[in-house]
Amino acid sequence: MYYKVEGSSRAPVPFIKWVHQFQDVKRWFILSGLILSIVIFFNVYTPVALQEIPGDRRDLNLLDQTIGYDAMYVRDLFSLMGASGRRAYMLINIVDLVIFPVLLFTWMGVTSLIGTEDNMRPPLQADGLFWAFIYMMADITENICIFALLHSYPVIPSFLVPLSSLLTLVKFLMIAYSMVIVGVRVVRYTRGYVQGRKDL
């Protein structure tokens, strides 16, 4: 079952209803604050996870921040991180597993629909919910794969690495596209608000 907006939206109904709960300014700011707090947490703990990696291997980064990696890359990264680095990465992964993707999906959905009515959403914003939903599912599945890789180390299941790498690419593409939609909506809303103030 899908939420229909001018025949264009394909986001599942429960997620649309979830997004609607945050469509007021106060809840939007709370949501933005939560996302910012988690981003700060990631920025603090990422260097902790990577601190034992030698200077000549600074090309290595966390898997969910890397586009295109193979089993050798994963093995080298986990080995050079050491036990403390892998524990820090596990903590990052647990926070990122579901909480952050759901919050970011909600924020992108709410922001892309700001200032519109249910029956007046242009196709760009309506489909924005769908692509944000695809991002969320890709990010959650990617995080599950990374969790499994961390948990199974030193064994690296070969089938998980290409799947995780593909999902990382999809995640970044969906974030980029969704943020373009968010940007377009914010610009249009701001222009309409300014124009409305001028007409008063």
N, C-alpha and C positions, 0 to 999 in steps of 0.2 A: 504494500500500500504506500502511495507516494503523495506528497503535498503538491497540488497543482497550482501554478501561478502562470497564467497565460500559456499553459501547455508546456512550460519549459523546465520547471523544477522537478528534480528526481530524488531529492533528499527524503529519507524515511520520516514518516509522520512523528514518531516519538522524539526524534532529534529536533525537528522543527518546533514542537511544543516546548522542549527544553530551552531552546534559544529564545523563544518568546518570553520566558520567565525573567530574562535579564534585560528586557527592552525598556529600561528607564535609566536616567542619568546616574543616580546613586549606585545602582547595581553595576552599571558599566564601569564606574570608577573603582568599585571594590574588585571587580573582575580584573581590571587593568593592574591594580595594585598587587593582586595575587600572582599574576603572570610575571610582573617585574620582580617580585620577591624570589620566584623560582629561577628566573634568569640570573639574578645576582648569586643565588646558591650555586648554579652551574658554573658561573665564572670564578667562584671561590674554590670549588672542589675540583675543577678540571686541572688546574696546575698541580694540585695534590696528587691526582691520579698519574700525572705525567712527570712528576719531579725526579724520578730515578732514571729516566731515559737519558742516555748520554747525549752530549751536545752535538755529536756528528750524526745523530739520528733524530733530529728535531723535525724531520719530515713526517714522522709518525704522529698521528692524532687519534682522538677517540673515534670509534667506528661510526657513530651516528653523526659525526661532523666531517666525515670523509666520503667523497664520491668516488666510487670505483676502487674496490680492494679485493684481494684474493686470500686464499688460505695462508700463504706464506706471510702476507702482511699482518694478518690476525695473529699468527704464531709469534712473529717478531715483536709485535706490540705487547702482547700479554707477557711474553718472556721478559722484555726489558722493563716493563712496568714494575715487576716484582710483586710480592704478595701484598704489600701495603697499597700499592697502586691499583691492583685488581680489586681490593676491598673498597677503596674509594670509588672506583668505577662502578662497582656493584651498588653502592649507595646512590650514586647519580642515576643509575639505571632504574632502581626501585622507585625513586621520586618521579622519574620521567616515564615510567612504564604506562600509566594510564592518566594520572592527574594532569600532567602538562598538556598532552594531546587534547584531552576533553576541554580544558580551560581555553586553549588557543583556538580550538574549533568554535567554541561558544563566542569568544571575543570576535573572531572573524565574521561569524554569522550575524551577530548583533550589529556590528559596525557596518557591514555591507547592506543591512536593511534599515539603517537609521533614517528617520524622517520619512518613511514610506508607510502606506497602508497595505493591508493584506491583499487587496484586490487591485493595487496600483503598482506592483513591483515589476519593473522592466526585466526582460529576460536575463540581462547581464547579472543583476543582483540575485535573481531567483536561482540561476545556475551556480552562482557563487557559493550558495549553501551546499550544493552537491559536491563541488570541488573541495570545499573545506572539509566535508564529510569524508571524502576519499583520502585527504591528507591525514585525518585523524586515524582512520583504519590502517593506513600504511605505517604511520608512526608507531601505533600500538603493536602491530605485528612485527615491525623491525625491532622494537624494544624487547619483545618476547624472544626473538632470535638471538639478540645480543646477550640477554640473560642466560639463555641456554648455552651459548658459547663460553661465557664466563664460568658457568657452573660446571661444564664438562672439561675445562682445561686441566691438564695438558692435552687431552684428546680434543681435536678440532673436527667435528662432524662436517664432512665435505659438502653435504647438500645444503647446510644452513648458510654457508658463506655467500654463495651467489644470490640466494634468496634475500638475505639481509642487505647485501650491496645494492640489489635492484630496488628494494623498498626504500633505502636511503635516497636513491636518485628520485624515485616517485615522490617521496616526502618533500624534497626541496623544490621540485617542479610545482607541486600543488600549493606549497606555501607561497612561492613566487607569483603564481597566477591568482591565488586568492587575495594576496596583498595588493595586486594591481586593481582588482575589483573593489577592495576596501578603499584604496586611494581615490578611484573614480567616484565612488559614492560620497566620500567625505568632501571632495572638491565640489561636487554638484550640490550637496546639502549646504555647504558654506556659502556658495554663490547665491543659492535661493534664499538663505537666511539674511545675507547682506542686502540683497535686492528688496526683500520684504521690509527690512528696517528703513531703507531709503524711501519706500513708498508710503511709510507712515506719515 
